[in-house]
């Protein structure tokens, strides 16, 4: 059935694309990276995990006003996590979209290899009007970490190796009503035929970019507001979203989520950021056994299982070739914490060596329980 949907989209894209594209232009970019992951402190021993990733991004400009975009990644994971997490292969090859664009190549007890296409769309621009259909990112979030306004494409803050973030199978129309304002409408269908459809208006008021949205999120009413601007010399941004009761999603109770943050950059290039999230349905008790690496698939309603989370981060350009970073998330109710240090070093213009950690500090059953094990990452990445 989902293969038939893909065939339908291919036919639709072919019909929509211009018939004359003799002067078509193409842009190809991508990267490959090799990654090692070590886990320590877990209740059970986890062997070293190795992973190889490759990504290709293709943009096609058949004629003025038209753009096609296809991008995918091939991943092969060996050892540790595959062997230790039950059903890991099924989890990572699950495609949440209306189209099934994730294909398993090989899978066994010690490895899984698959290909995932996270972008596959065509866009047409005519004056102030933009239209795009296919797998894409409909970016409605304004915060750096938690985006309750991002009802189409919310992503996990803890998935540190997937910076491109997933797309959704959707149609989007945007009309620029002025130099700093626009109206937008989008509709998304997921793997279970659940529909999210909403409209958004964005403008600038008093130096702040502000937006308001309203629609249906998997059958439940969704209404939100967001802002981004300057508070003195600091950046100041936030998002609020209310979800009504009902619908067909995993959460069907009435819910309110708010997130806001600030950032400041010093003359030395040191950047400090803080942000919090409040979830009216979040628990104030220990969250339970919920491994960080298992929280990759989230939506705007499941950004945090806790009532409150607070994030503090710092980044510093130590030298032209070296960047240091540190991010931490704290749960004030169960007093658990997540700490993620990071180092990026440029070996050349297109090769980067990176190391990072995901360190968990918390008692049993807390949100960031140390029983789940802390992780260290090291990877070499080459871009072209």
Secondary structure, 3 states (H helix, E strand, C coil): CHHHHHHHHHHHHHHHCCCCCCCCEEEEEEEEEEEEEEEECCCCCCCCEEEEEEEEEEEEECCCCEEEEEEEEEEEEEEHHHHHCCCHHHHHCCCCECCCCEEEEEECCCEEEEEEEEEEEEEEEECCEEEEEEEECCCCCCCCCCCCCCCCCCCCCCCCCCCCCCCEEEEEEEEEEECCEEEEEEEEEECCCCEEEEEEEEEEECCEEEEEEEEEECCEEEEEEEEEEEECCEEEEEEEEEECCCCCCCCCCCEEEEEEEEEEECCCCCEEEEEEEEECCCECCCCCCCCHHHCCCCCCCCCCCECEEEEEEEEEEEECCEEEEEEEEEECCCCEEEEEEEEEEECCCCEEEEEEEEEEECCCCCCCCHHHCEEEEEEEEEEC
